[in-house]
Amino acid sequence: MLSKTVRSFLLPLGMMLAVSLVVTGCGRKGAIDPPSTPVEQRNKRAADGKEVQQVTPERPFVLDPLL
């Protein structure tokens, strides 16, 4: 049987090891996502030379009231 001092040291150490292994496994494995814009539409400009910008609607975020 382990002494109380050794047990009180090994329990938190084992818990930290278990948590670190779980957190390490949370990463995403796989290839990098390709860009969402097709190659043909990248860096497109209008006929007058200005860049074409698509208007995106403003969407509220959950934490916006805190800012």
PDB file as gemmi writes it, atoms N, CA and C in Angstrom:
CRYST1    1.000    1.000    1.000  90.00  90.00  90.00 P 1                      
ATOM      1  N   MET A   1       0.848  -1.178   0.000  1.00  0.00           N  
ATOM      2  CA  MET A   1       0.000   0.000   0.000  1.00  0.00           C  
ATOM      3  C   MET A   1       0.889   1.235   0.000  1.00  0.00           C  
ATOM      4  N   LEU A   2       0.491   2.206  -0.818  1.00  0.00           N  
ATOM      5  CA  LEU A   2       1.266   3.430  -0.925  1.00  0.00           C  
ATOM      6  C   LEU A   2       0.996   4.344   0.260  1.00  0.00           C  
ATOM      7  N   SER A   3       2.008   5.099   0.608  1.00  0.00           N  
ATOM      8  CA  SER A   3       1.811   6.035   1.706  1.00  0.00           C  
ATOM      9  C   SER A   3       0.897   7.169   1.252  1.00  0.00           C  
ATOM     10  N   LYS A   4       0.356   7.896   2.203  1.00  0.00           N  
ATOM     11  CA  LYS A   4      -0.586   8.976   1.899  1.00  0.00           C  
ATOM     12  C   LYS A   4       0.089  10.092   1.109  1.00  0.00           C  
ATOM     13  N   THR A   5       1.347  10.361   1.367  1.00  0.00           N  
ATOM     14  CA  THR A   5       2.075  11.413   0.666  1.00  0.00           C  
ATOM     15  C   THR A   5       2.271  11.040  -0.798  1.00  0.00           C  
ATOM     16  N   VAL A   6       2.654   9.805  -1.071  1.00  0.00           N  
ATOM     17  CA  VAL A   6       2.855   9.356  -2.445  1.00  0.00           C  
ATOM     18  C   VAL A   6       1.518   9.338  -3.185  1.00  0.00           C  
ATOM     19  N   ARG A   7       0.476   8.875  -2.530  1.00  0.00           N  
ATOM     20  CA  ARG A   7      -0.848   8.824  -3.140  1.00  0.00           C  
ATOM     21  C   ARG A   7      -1.356  10.230  -3.457  1.00  0.00           C  
ATOM     22  N   SER A   8      -1.128  11.181  -2.563  1.00  0.00           N  
ATOM     23  CA  SER A   8      -1.589  12.550  -2.793  1.00  0.00           C  
ATOM     24  C   SER A   8      -0.780  13.229  -3.901  1.00  0.00           C  
ATOM     25  N   PHE A   9       0.388  12.706  -4.223  1.00  0.00           N  
ATOM     26  CA  PHE A   9       1.200  13.232  -5.320  1.00  0.00           C  
ATOM     27  C   PHE A   9       0.838  12.558  -6.641  1.00  0.00           C  
ATOM     28  N   LEU A  10       0.614  11.248  -6.604  1.00  0.00           N  
ATOM     29  CA  LEU A  10       0.343  10.506  -7.832  1.00  0.00           C  
ATOM     30  C   LEU A  10      -1.057  10.763  -8.400  1.00  0.00           C  
ATOM     31  N   LEU A  11      -2.040  10.990  -7.557  1.00  0.00           N  
ATOM     32  CA  LEU A  11      -3.397  11.215  -8.035  1.00  0.00           C  
ATOM     33  C   LEU A  11      -3.495  12.485  -8.899  1.00  0.00           C  
ATOM     34  N   PRO A  12      -3.031  13.648  -8.431  1.00  0.00           N  
ATOM     35  CA  PRO A  12      -3.087  14.829  -9.304  1.00  0.00           C  
ATOM     36  C   PRO A  12      -2.203  14.684 -10.549  1.00  0.00           C  
ATOM     37  N   LEU A  13      -1.081  14.023 -10.421  1.00  0.00           N  
ATOM     38  CA  LEU A  13      -0.199  13.806 -11.559  1.00  0.00           C  
ATOM     39  C   LEU A  13      -0.885  12.930 -12.608  1.00  0.00           C  
ATOM     40  N   GLY A  14      -1.552  11.888 -12.165  1.00  0.00           N  
ATOM     41  CA  GLY A  14      -2.281  11.025 -13.086  1.00  0.00           C  
ATOM     42  C   GLY A  14      -3.446  11.746 -13.740  1.00  0.00           C  
ATOM     43  N   MET A  15      -4.142  12.583 -12.982  1.00  0.00           N  
ATOM     44  CA  MET A  15      -5.245  13.358 -13.544  1.00  0.00           C  
ATOM     45  C   MET A  15      -4.743  14.347 -14.595  1.00  0.00           C  
ATOM     46  N   MET A  16      -3.625  15.015 -14.315  1.00  0.00           N  
ATOM     47  CA  MET A  16      -3.060  15.955 -15.290  1.00  0.00           C  
ATOM     48  C   MET A  16      -2.624  15.226 -16.556  1.00  0.00           C  
ATOM     49  N   LEU A  17      -2.067  14.058 -16.405  1.00  0.00           N  
ATOM     50  CA  LEU A  17      -1.654  13.263 -17.559  1.00  0.00           C  
ATOM     51  C   LEU A  17      -2.866  12.853 -18.391  1.00  0.00           C  
ATOM     52  N   ALA A  18      -3.926  12.417 -17.741  1.00  0.00           N  
ATOM     53  CA  ALA A  18      -5.132  12.010 -18.455  1.00  0.00           C  
ATOM     54  C   ALA A  18      -5.768  13.194 -19.187  1.00  0.00           C  
ATOM     55  N   VAL A  19      -5.841  14.340 -18.523  1.00  0.00           N  
ATOM     56  CA  VAL A  19      -6.421  15.530 -19.152  1.00  0.00           C  
ATOM     57  C   VAL A  19      -5.560  15.990 -20.326  1.00  0.00           C  
ATOM     58  N   SER A  20      -4.249  15.946 -20.173  1.00  0.00           N  
ATOM     59  CA  SER A  20      -3.378  16.384 -21.265  1.00  0.00           C  
ATOM     60  C   SER A  20      -3.496  15.452 -22.473  1.00  0.00           C  
ATOM     61  N   LEU A  21      -3.678  14.176 -22.263  1.00  0.00           N  
ATOM     62  CA  LEU A  21      -3.873  13.252 -23.377  1.00  0.00           C  
ATOM     63  C   LEU A  21      -5.200  13.499 -24.089  1.00  0.00           C  
ATOM     64  N   VAL A  22      -6.241  13.796 -23.320  1.00  0.00           N  
ATOM     65  CA  VAL A  22      -7.551  14.074 -23.918  1.00  0.00           C  
ATOM     66  C   VAL A  22      -7.495  15.370 -24.719  1.00  0.00           C  
ATOM     67  N   VAL A  23      -6.873  16.396 -24.165  1.00  0.00           N  
ATOM     68  CA  VAL A  23      -6.791  17.690 -24.848  1.00  0.00           C  
ATOM     69  C   VAL A  23      -5.933  17.579 -26.102  1.00  0.00           C  
ATOM     70  N   THR A  24      -4.906  16.785 -26.065  1.00  0.00           N  
ATOM     71  CA  THR A  24      -4.050  16.597 -27.231  1.00  0.00           C  
ATOM     72  C   THR A  24      -4.826  15.934 -28.360  1.00  0.00           C  
ATOM     73  N   GLY A  25      -5.744  15.067 -28.040  1.00  0.00           N  
ATOM     74  CA  GLY A  25      -6.526  14.383 -29.052  1.00  0.00           C  
ATOM     75  C   GLY A  25      -7.630  15.233 -29.652  1.00  0.00           C  
ATOM     76  N   CYS A  26      -7.815  16.452 -29.176  1.00  0.00           N  
ATOM     77  CA  CYS A  26      -8.889  17.308 -29.685  1.00  0.00           C  
ATOM     78  C   CYS A  26      -8.523  18.006 -30.985  1.00  0.00           C  
ATOM     79  N   GLY A  27      -7.291  17.906 -31.418  1.00  0.00           N  
ATOM     80  CA  GLY A  27      -6.888  18.576 -32.649  1.00  0.00           C  
ATOM     81  C   GLY A  27      -7.551  17.971 -33.865  1.00  0.00           C  
ATOM     82  N   ARG A  28      -7.537  18.714 -34.954  1.00  0.00           N  
ATOM     83  CA  ARG A  28      -8.161  18.250 -36.183  1.00  0.00           C  
ATOM     84  C   ARG A  28      -7.090  17.681 -37.086  1.00  0.00           C  
ATOM     85  N   LYS A  29      -7.288  16.475 -37.544  1.00  0.00           N  
ATOM     86  CA  LYS A  29      -6.305  15.822 -38.384  1.00  0.00           C  
ATOM     87  C   LYS A  29      -6.809  15.823 -39.821  1.00  0.00           C  
ATOM     88  N   GLY A  30      -5.960  16.170 -40.727  1.00  0.00           N  
ATOM     89  CA  GLY A  30      -6.349  16.142 -42.130  1.00  0.00           C  
ATOM     90  C   GLY A  30      -5.632  17.223 -42.906  1.00  0.00           C  
ATOM     91  N   ALA A  31      -5.950  17.302 -44.173  1.00  0.00           N  
ATOM     92  CA  ALA A  31      -5.324  18.286 -45.047  1.00  0.00           C  
ATOM     93  C   ALA A  31      -5.885  19.675 -44.752  1.00  0.00           C  
ATOM     94  N   ILE A  32      -5.139  20.680 -45.145  1.00  0.00           N  
ATOM     95  CA  ILE A  32      -5.583  22.054 -44.998  1.00  0.00           C  
ATOM     96  C   ILE A  32      -6.746  22.282 -45.957  1.00  0.00           C  
ATOM     97  N   ASP A  33      -7.755  23.006 -45.490  1.00  0.00           N  
ATOM     98  CA  ASP A  33      -8.920  23.278 -46.326  1.00  0.00           C  
ATOM     99  C   ASP A  33      -8.533  24.157 -47.512  1.00  0.00           C  
ATOM    100  N   PRO A  34      -9.047  23.851 -48.692  1.00  0.00           N  
ATOM    101  CA  PRO A  34      -8.768  24.694 -49.847  1.00  0.00           C  
ATOM    102  C   PRO A  34      -9.508  26.027 -49.712  1.00  0.00           C  
ATOM    103  N   PRO A  35      -9.052  27.068 -50.403  1.00  0.00           N  
ATOM    104  CA  PRO A  35      -9.748  28.350 -50.335  1.00  0.00           C  
ATOM    105  C   PRO A  35     -11.179  28.222 -50.852  1.00  0.00           C  
ATOM    106  N   SER A  36     -12.075  29.018 -50.300  1.00  0.00           N  
ATOM    107  CA  SER A  36     -13.482  28.918 -50.674  1.00  0.00           C  
ATOM    108  C   SER A  36     -13.772  29.589 -52.016  1.00  0.00           C  
ATOM    109  N   THR A  37     -12.888  30.484 -52.466  1.00  0.00           N  
ATOM    110  CA  THR A  37     -13.104  31.172 -53.737  1.00  0.00           C  
ATOM    111  C   THR A  37     -12.452  30.377 -54.861  1.00  0.00           C  
ATOM    112  N   PRO A  38     -13.195  30.096 -55.936  1.00  0.00           N  
ATOM    113  CA  PRO A  38     -12.592  29.381 -57.065  1.00  0.00           C  
ATOM    114  C   PRO A  38     -11.469  30.200 -57.700  1.00  0.00           C  
ATOM    115  N   VAL A  39     -10.538  29.523 -58.327  1.00  0.00           N  
ATOM    116  CA  VAL A  39      -9.371  30.171 -58.915  1.00  0.00           C  
ATOM    117  C   VAL A  39      -9.784  31.219 -59.946  1.00  0.00           C  
ATOM    118  N   GLU A  40     -10.841  30.942 -60.690  1.00  0.00           N  
ATOM    119  CA  GLU A  40     -11.270  31.864 -61.742  1.00  0.00           C  
ATOM    120  C   GLU A  40     -11.774  33.185 -61.176  1.00  0.00           C  
ATOM    121  N   GLN A  41     -12.251  33.199 -59.948  1.00  0.00           N  
ATOM    122  CA  GLN A  41     -12.843  34.403 -59.377  1.00  0.00           C  
ATOM    123  C   GLN A  41     -11.910  35.162 -58.447  1.00  0.00           C  
ATOM    124  N   ARG A  42     -10.719  34.694 -58.233  1.00  0.00           N  
ATOM    125  CA  ARG A  42      -9.781  35.386 -57.361  1.00  0.00           C  
ATOM    126  C   ARG A  42      -9.236  36.624 -58.054  1.00  0.00           C  
ATOM    127  N   ASN A  43      -9.123  37.698 -57.298  1.00  0.00           N  
ATOM    128  CA  ASN A  43      -8.557  38.964 -57.759  1.00  0.00           C  
ATOM    129  C   ASN A  43      -9.260  39.494 -59.014  1.00  0.00           C  
ATOM    130  N   LYS A  44     -10.556  39.314 -59.109  1.00  0.00           N  
ATOM    131  CA  LYS A  44     -11.328  39.844 -60.239  1.00  0.00           C  
ATOM    132  C   LYS A  44     -11.504  41.342 -60.064  1.00  0.00           C  
ATOM    133  N   ARG A  45     -11.471  42.045 -61.173  1.00  0.00           N  
ATOM    134  CA  ARG A  45     -11.710  43.482 -61.166  1.00  0.00           C  
ATOM    135  C   ARG A  45     -12.822  43.801 -62.151  1.00  0.00           C  
ATOM    136  N   ALA A  46     -13.532  44.880 -61.873  1.00  0.00           N  
ATOM    137  CA  ALA A  46     -14.587  45.318 -62.771  1.00  0.00           C  
ATOM    138  C   ALA A  46     -13.952  45.937 -64.016  1.00  0.00           C  
ATOM    139  N   ALA A  47     -14.786  46.264 -64.992  1.00  0.00           N  
ATOM    140  CA  ALA A  47     -14.290  46.826 -66.251  1.00  0.00           C  
ATOM    141  C   ALA A  47     -13.619  48.180 -66.048  1.00  0.00           C  
ATOM    142  N   ASP A  48     -14.030  48.940 -65.021  1.00  0.00           N  
ATOM    143  CA  ASP A  48     -13.435  50.264 -64.796  1.00  0.00           C  
ATOM    144  C   ASP A  48     -12.170  50.194 -63.940  1.00  0.00           C  
ATOM    145  N   GLY A  49     -11.719  49.016 -63.574  1.00  0.00           N  
ATOM    146  CA  GLY A  49     -10.466  48.862 -62.837  1.00  0.00           C  
ATOM    147  C   GLY A  49     -10.630  48.757 -61.332  1.00  0.00           C  
ATOM    148  N   LYS A  50     -11.829  48.970 -60.827  1.00  0.00           N  
ATOM    149  CA  LYS A  50     -12.058  48.868 -59.378  1.00  0.00           C  
ATOM    150  C   LYS A  50     -12.328  47.414 -59.015  1.00  0.00           C  
ATOM    151  N   GLU A  51     -11.937  47.077 -57.819  1.00  0.00           N  
ATOM    152  CA  GLU A  51     -12.179  45.709 -57.369  1.00  0.00           C  
ATOM    153  C   GLU A  51     -13.666  45.494 -57.101  1.00  0.00           C  
ATOM    154  N   VAL A  52     -14.135  44.320 -57.431  1.00  0.00           N  
ATOM    155  CA  VAL A  52     -15.527  43.970 -57.179  1.00  0.00           C  
ATOM    156  C   VAL A  52     -15.623  43.434 -55.762  1.00  0.00           C  
ATOM    157  N   GLN A  53     -16.441  44.087 -54.946  1.00  0.00           N  
ATOM    158  CA  GLN A  53     -16.633  43.641 -53.574  1.00  0.00           C  
ATOM    159  C   GLN A  53     -18.086  43.251 -53.380  1.00  0.00           C  
ATOM    160  N   GLN A  54     -18.273  42.073 -52.892  1.00  0.00           N  
ATOM    161  CA  GLN A  54     -19.626  41.627 -52.623  1.00  0.00           C  
ATOM    162  C   GLN A  54     -20.024  42.108 -51.235  1.00  0.00           C  
ATOM    163  N   VAL A  55     -21.227  42.631 -51.133  1.00  0.00           N  
ATOM    164  CA  VAL A  55     -21.720  43.133 -49.858  1.00  0.00           C  
ATOM    165  C   VAL A  55     -22.223  41.959 -49.037  1.00  0.00           C  
ATOM    166  N   THR A  56     -21.656  41.824 -47.855  1.00  0.00           N  
ATOM    167  CA  THR A  56     -22.108  40.769 -46.953  1.00  0.00           C  
ATOM    168  C   THR A  56     -22.945  41.409 -45.855  1.00  0.00           C  
ATOM    169  N   PRO A  57     -24.081  40.839 -45.545  1.00  0.00           N  
ATOM    170  CA  PRO A  57     -24.927  41.430 -44.503  1.00  0.00           C  
ATOM    171  C   PRO A  57     -24.276  41.297 -43.131  1.00  0.00           C  
ATOM    172  N   GLU A  58     -24.514  42.285 -42.300  1.00  0.00           N  
ATOM    173  CA  GLU A  58     -23.982  42.281 -40.945  1.00  0.00           C  
ATOM    174  C   GLU A  58     -24.785  41.296 -40.108  1.00  0.00           C  
ATOM    175  N   ARG A  59     -24.095  40.321 -39.547  1.00  0.00           N  
ATOM    176  CA  ARG A  59     -24.763  39.328 -38.712  1.00  0.00           C  
ATOM    177  C   ARG A  59     -24.360  39.559 -37.260  1.00  0.00           C  
ATOM    178  N   PRO A  60     -25.307  39.641 -36.370  1.00  0.00           N  
ATOM    179  CA  PRO A  60     -24.950  39.843 -34.956  1.00  0.00           C  
ATOM    180  C   PRO A  60     -24.283  38.594 -34.375  1.00  0.00           C  
ATOM    181  N   PHE A  61     -23.371  38.833 -33.472  1.00  0.00           N  
ATOM    182  CA  PHE A  61     -22.648  37.763 -32.793  1.00  0.00           C  
ATOM    183  C   PHE A  61     -23.089  37.739 -31.335  1.00  0.00           C  
ATOM    184  N   VAL A  62     -23.013  36.595 -30.713  1.00  0.00           N  
ATOM    185  CA  VAL A  62     -23.497  36.417 -29.342  1.00  0.00           C  
ATOM    186  C   VAL A  62     -22.799  37.374 -28.370  1.00  0.00           C  
ATOM    187  N   LEU A  63     -21.504  37.613 -28.553  1.00  0.00           N  
ATOM    188  CA  LEU A  63     -20.747  38.432 -27.619  1.00  0.00           C  
ATOM    189  C   LEU A  63     -20.730  39.910 -27.973  1.00  0.00           C  
ATOM    190  N   ASP A  64     -21.433  40.337 -29.031  1.00  0.00           N  
ATOM    191  CA  ASP A  64     -21.443  41.738 -29.426  1.00  0.00           C  
ATOM    192  C   ASP A  64     -21.914  42.675 -28.318  1.00  0.00           C  
ATOM    193  N   PRO A  65     -22.942  42.343 -27.546  1.00  0.00           N  
ATOM    194  CA  PRO A  65     -23.353  43.255 -26.487  1.00  0.00           C  
ATOM    195  C   PRO A  65     -22.275  43.498 -25.428  1.00  0.00           C  
ATOM    196  N   LEU A  66     -21.354  42.566 -25.260  1.00  0.00           N  
ATOM    197  CA  LEU A  66     -20.295  42.743 -24.273  1.00  0.00           C  
ATOM    198  C   LEU A  66     -19.221  43.722 -24.748  1.00  0.00           C  
ATOM    199  N   LEU A  67     -19.101  43.887 -26.056  1.00  0.00           N  
ATOM    200  CA  LEU A  67     -18.102  44.802 -26.591  1.00  0.00           C  
ATOM    201  C   LEU A  67     -18.652  46.187 -26.545  1.00  0.00           C  
TER     202      LEU A  67                                                      
END                                                                             
